[in-house]
Amino acid sequence: MNPVDALIDALPAGRVLTDPDVAGSYARDQTFLQPGKPLCAVAARTRDDVVATMRWASEHRVPVVPRGAGTGLAGGAVAVEGCVMLSLARMTAIRELSPADEIAVVEPGVITADLDRAAREHGLMYAPDPSSYEISTIGGNLATNAGGLRCVKYGVTRDSTLGLEVVLADGRILGTGRRTMKGVTGYDLTGLFVGSEGTLGVITAATLRLRRAPAVPPVTIAAEFPSPRAAGDAVAAIVAAGCRPLLLELMDRGTLEAIDAWKNIGLDPGVRAMLLAQSDGRLPGDAEEMARLCEANGASFVAVPATPEETDELIGLRRLAYNAQERLGACLVEDVCVPRSVLPDMITMIERAAARHDAKICTVAHAGDGNLHPVFIFDRGLPEPPANVWAAADEVFRAALDLGGTLTGEHGVGLLKRRWLALESGPVVTEVQHGIKAVFDPLGIMNPGKAI
Amino acid sequence: MNPVDALIDALPAGRVLTDPDVAGSYARDQTFLQPGKPLCAVAARTRDDVVATMRWASEHRVPVVPRGAGTGLAGGAVAVEGCVMLSLARMTAIRELSPADEIAVVEPGVITADLDRAAREHGLMYAPDPSSYEISTIGGNLATNAGGLRCVKYGVTRDSTLGLEVVLADGRILGTGRRTMKGVTGYDLTGLFVGSEGTLGVITAATLRLRRAPAVPPVTIAAEFPSPRAAGDAVAAIVAAGCRPLLLELMDRGTLEAIDAWKNIGLDPGVRAMLLAQSDGRLPGDAEEMARLCEANGASFVAVPATPEETDELIGLRRLAYNAQERLGACLVEDVCVPRSVLPDMITMIERAAARHDAKICTVAHAGDGNLHPVFIFDRGLPEPPANVWAAADEVFRAALDLGGTLTGEHGVGLLKRRWLALESGPVVTEVQHGIKAVFDPLGIMNPGKAI
């Protein structure tokens, strides 16, 4: 029997999608990266579907690329030639939501914002909120250890993950972690799987920590600056002053222009950067202090939205930044993260790289974490970035590492950053990472070529 | 050449301690567990000492047991027969403390409270604070993923660990993690080493996250209850109400009597349990709410210390609880952690186990995390707990697992909990844990028989 027929036999009707156009529609993420041609796609609905798929894949030595909503920005879910694209997007059950224990047990296809909304019905929230959270899935967030705007206060996806149910490459089921707030039984397998980009196994359920939602709306400020560096200085001052913002976001002129061109926000010609900051409603002093520090660092204007609707609109514009940038052309998205004290230096290095290589770079940053997204815009007609964009990207990656930073704060390595990986990791780290990979996936069928 | 002579040759003068009494003084931790006889001890002063020791150990196939201050409560640093006890207690440098980036880079022998004090000179703090923090080391805290009183608000040791320098079993140096707040390059090796009890390698430096210290002293309350169950109900109510205590500690009658016998605190006969709660000074409403919830759940008396000195004395008594219990006899210390909603049930189960097996159990709990320390007191003349104590301990472990909990919240598995490990972990977890162990330690010389 041909392998695909054996897979069809092993799964309930309708799970295996063999039409090349249909399977191909699962082959990409949000990057420009050219996928290989998948053998087929599987739209899993249950854990048993995943078990059957992995058993079949091990038997037939077929690579499997797990996939959520395809909103990734690093190529982690891009098809490799001849693979099965294993979609978890239809496993959408919130199996449990316990207000008393402040936890939820969810399947990987749950949309991130849907879980947050379900939690808010009980006065709780699910804190991690990547900009894509209205369309991204929990499974994808787990695979990349996604961050977001609120993680400056509440931490990244790993910080909200207590336990996992994983289907291993050979179809065995591994339960990691716990339902409790603390626990140190054995090695931290949960943390190992979060951020592993589907290279160690397929996550089929997660026990997640919820947090108490603030009782009153946050206080928001928007500050305009005559230079990105000045905005970076304000961020460093806010961190150094011990403010605890709920979010602290920076947008440069290029990003603001892209948003203005789309949404007509009435951008003033002198504004070169904008900071958005929020603090918990119970600590209004923090917002006042942040406004004062913005002014002390050269802000030309500090606005406080008058209504919750105005606040939502402002934050909504920030969440649209990537979509606005995509309207300008094809995008190579970086995700460097640096110690927060050198954020102004990193901003300067990005501007220099743009000038030196004549590259168009729009930057947004989760500035309170030192996490910057320089987005390199290039001609949509090209299959991949031209040489000057790669050169500028290379310079920005190296500058981040020179400043004590990392290649990727929250998007993951995927395919996109593999060529720089050795610069950060070194040979011993590389060797042990591959050793760990081999423990879970001795045949090398789990999302080969990604992450490590 | 005899192996010990080769080790002496490989290290600077004075590092290798061959006198059996001296080496034997490194062989125990705080448990009753009987150590094996070590071959010798090494008092490392530098990373190079550790490298030389591990190269020698690999060459000669000698087991190595890394050790901090020996304050562990699970047998993680207890000698195995013929091992080298590798003490990191003299590697005490705080290599760097950056207020701007809110990080410190420290060696493993730094005393936990010393790092906290160094941070407070800059308005920062090092949050993890096991009760032993005035004598425990950072290295030991990392090895066990130690918790403490403040972790209900600020998380456990892993949550404060950004990166590690590790000497592997063969003497190679592994650098994990980063200096940045976020980062997802490769698998989370940092999280894997934290809590691994010295079974994967020897931590020789750590990049730790500091946090802003509250600007004003916390507000503290002490509530007395007519039963432990009532105190547990108050905890569940406090959690459910969304209070965010800085610490939330429970002591039962037995513990209070032990403290009273030592420190003469004037314990009232009707007091069967006490809760201590603190909230950040900026949120006094939380303390009022917690006091109200204690009264609503049957507290007979709620006190608010009038001065910072009184507060320190009260919290200091809590930190002395284990020492007070030790005055009653030899101790078997459990460390179960349960979902917080079932804390009252767990308290009832402990009382039942004590009654059924005629065992003396004193319990303290980091109640806000659902983490309980039932301490089983037995005759100091016995080499190990008698059968009724083991039976009661077994019953408590099983009850915690039945309630959705875990064997160990913060002390680790060590030797003490190995016999129950399979109940929690299951065969697939066990197999992959051993696979990971083999990646880092193929010869099996790193603290054999602990943790997994």
Chai-1 contact restraints between the chains, C-beta under 6 A:
chainA,res_idxA,chainB,res_idxB,connection_type,confidence,min_distance_angstrom,max_distance_angstrom,comment,restraint_id
A,A100,B,A240,contact,1.0,0.0,6.0,A-B,restraint_1
A,A100,B,S341,contact,1.0,0.0,6.0,A-B,restraint_2
A,D101,B,P339,contact,1.0,0.0,6.0,A-B,restraint_3
A,D101,B,R340,contact,1.0,0.0,6.0,A-B,restraint_4
A,D101,B,S341,contact,1.0,0.0,6.0,A-B,restraint_5
A,N145,B,V184,contact,1.0,0.0,6.0,A-B,restraint_6
A,G147,B,K182,contact,1.0,0.0,6.0,A-B,restraint_7
A,V156,B,K182,contact,1.0,0.0,6.0,A-B,restraint_8
A,R172,B,V428,contact,1.0,0.0,6.0,A-B,restraint_9
A,L174,B,V428,contact,1.0,0.0,6.0,A-B,restraint_10
A,R178,B,T406,contact,1.0,0.0,6.0,A-B,restraint_11
A,R179,B,P339,contact,1.0,0.0,6.0,A-B,restraint_12
A,R179,B,G404,contact,1.0,0.0,6.0,A-B,restraint_13
A,T180,B,C337,contact,1.0,0.0,6.0,A-B,restraint_14
A,T180,B,P339,contact,1.0,0.0,6.0,A-B,restraint_15
A,T180,B,G370,contact,1.0,0.0,6.0,A-B,restraint_16
A,T180,B,G405,contact,1.0,0.0,6.0,A-B,restraint_17
A,T180,B,T406,contact,1.0,0.0,6.0,A-B,restraint_18
A,M181,B,D369,contact,1.0,0.0,6.0,A-B,restraint_19
A,K182,B,G147,contact,1.0,0.0,6.0,A-B,restraint_20
A,K182,B,V156,contact,1.0,0.0,6.0,A-B,restraint_21
A,K182,B,C337,contact,1.0,0.0,6.0,A-B,restraint_22
A,K182,B,D369,contact,1.0,0.0,6.0,A-B,restraint_23
A,K182,B,N371,contact,1.0,0.0,6.0,A-B,restraint_24
A,K182,B,G409,contact,1.0,0.0,6.0,A-B,restraint_25
A,K182,B,E410,contact,1.0,0.0,6.0,A-B,restraint_26
A,G183,B,C337,contact,1.0,0.0,6.0,A-B,restraint_27
A,G183,B,T406,contact,1.0,0.0,6.0,A-B,restraint_28
A,V184,B,N145,contact,1.0,0.0,6.0,A-B,restraint_29
A,V184,B,G195,contact,1.0,0.0,6.0,A-B,restraint_30
A,V184,B,T408,contact,1.0,0.0,6.0,A-B,restraint_31
A,V184,B,G412,contact,1.0,0.0,6.0,A-B,restraint_32
A,T185,B,T406,contact,1.0,0.0,6.0,A-B,restraint_33
A,T185,B,L407,contact,1.0,0.0,6.0,A-B,restraint_34
A,T185,B,T408,contact,1.0,0.0,6.0,A-B,restraint_35
A,T185,B,E424,contact,1.0,0.0,6.0,A-B,restraint_36
A,G186,B,S425,contact,1.0,0.0,6.0,A-B,restraint_37
A,G186,B,Q433,contact,1.0,0.0,6.0,A-B,restraint_38
A,G186,B,I452,contact,1.0,0.0,6.0,A-B,restraint_39
A,Y187,B,L192,contact,1.0,0.0,6.0,A-B,restraint_40
A,Y187,B,S196,contact,1.0,0.0,6.0,A-B,restraint_41
A,Y187,B,Q433,contact,1.0,0.0,6.0,A-B,restraint_42
A,Y187,B,I436,contact,1.0,0.0,6.0,A-B,restraint_43
A,D188,B,G191,contact,1.0,0.0,6.0,A-B,restraint_44
A,D188,B,L192,contact,1.0,0.0,6.0,A-B,restraint_45
A,D188,B,G195,contact,1.0,0.0,6.0,A-B,restraint_46
A,G191,B,D188,contact,1.0,0.0,6.0,A-B,restraint_47
A,G191,B,G191,contact,1.0,0.0,6.0,A-B,restraint_48
A,L192,B,Y187,contact,1.0,0.0,6.0,A-B,restraint_49
A,L192,B,D188,contact,1.0,0.0,6.0,A-B,restraint_50
A,L192,B,L192,contact,1.0,0.0,6.0,A-B,restraint_51
A,G195,B,V184,contact,1.0,0.0,6.0,A-B,restraint_52
A,G195,B,D188,contact,1.0,0.0,6.0,A-B,restraint_53
A,S196,B,Y187,contact,1.0,0.0,6.0,A-B,restraint_54
A,R212,B,G242,contact,1.0,0.0,6.0,A-B,restraint_55
A,A240,B,A100,contact,1.0,0.0,6.0,A-B,restraint_56
A,G242,B,R212,contact,1.0,0.0,6.0,A-B,restraint_57
A,C337,B,T180,contact,1.0,0.0,6.0,A-B,restraint_58
A,C337,B,K182,contact,1.0,0.0,6.0,A-B,restraint_59
A,C337,B,G183,contact,1.0,0.0,6.0,A-B,restraint_60
A,P339,B,D101,contact,1.0,0.0,6.0,A-B,restraint_61
A,P339,B,R179,contact,1.0,0.0,6.0,A-B,restraint_62
A,P339,B,T180,contact,1.0,0.0,6.0,A-B,restraint_63
A,R340,B,D101,contact,1.0,0.0,6.0,A-B,restraint_64
A,S341,B,A100,contact,1.0,0.0,6.0,A-B,restraint_65
A,S341,B,D101,contact,1.0,0.0,6.0,A-B,restraint_66
A,D369,B,M181,contact,1.0,0.0,6.0,A-B,restraint_67
A,D369,B,K182,contact,1.0,0.0,6.0,A-B,restraint_68
A,G370,B,T180,contact,1.0,0.0,6.0,A-B,restraint_69
A,N371,B,K182,contact,1.0,0.0,6.0,A-B,restraint_70
A,G404,B,R179,contact,1.0,0.0,6.0,A-B,restraint_71
A,G405,B,T180,contact,1.0,0.0,6.0,A-B,restraint_72
A,T406,B,R178,contact,1.0,0.0,6.0,A-B,restraint_73
A,T406,B,T180,contact,1.0,0.0,6.0,A-B,restraint_74
A,T406,B,G183,contact,1.0,0.0,6.0,A-B,restraint_75
A,T406,B,T185,contact,1.0,0.0,6.0,A-B,restraint_76
A,L407,B,T185,contact,1.0,0.0,6.0,A-B,restraint_77
A,T408,B,V184,contact,1.0,0.0,6.0,A-B,restraint_78
A,T408,B,T185,contact,1.0,0.0,6.0,A-B,restraint_79
A,G409,B,K182,contact,1.0,0.0,6.0,A-B,restraint_80
A,G409,B,G183,contact,1.0,0.0,6.0,A-B,restraint_81
A,E410,B,K182,contact,1.0,0.0,6.0,A-B,restraint_82
A,G412,B,V184,contact,1.0,0.0,6.0,A-B,restraint_83
A,E424,B,T185,contact,1.0,0.0,6.0,A-B,restraint_84
A,S425,B,G186,contact,1.0,0.0,6.0,A-B,restraint_85
A,V428,B,R172,contact,1.0,0.0,6.0,A-B,restraint_86
A,V428,B,L174,contact,1.0,0.0,6.0,A-B,restraint_87
A,V432,B,V439,contact,1.0,0.0,6.0,A-B,restraint_88
A,Q433,B,G186,contact,1.0,0.0,6.0,A-B,restraint_89
A,Q433,B,Y187,contact,1.0,0.0,6.0,A-B,restraint_90
A,G435,B,V439,contact,1.0,0.0,6.0,A-B,restraint_91
A,I436,B,Y187,contact,1.0,0.0,6.0,A-B,restraint_92
A,I436,B,V439,contact,1.0,0.0,6.0,A-B,restraint_93
A,V439,B,V432,contact,1.0,0.0,6.0,A-B,restraint_94
A,V439,B,G435,contact,1.0,0.0,6.0,A-B,restraint_95
A,V439,B,I436,contact,1.0,0.0,6.0,A-B,restraint_96
A,I452,B,G186,contact,1.0,0.0,6.0,A-B,restraint_97
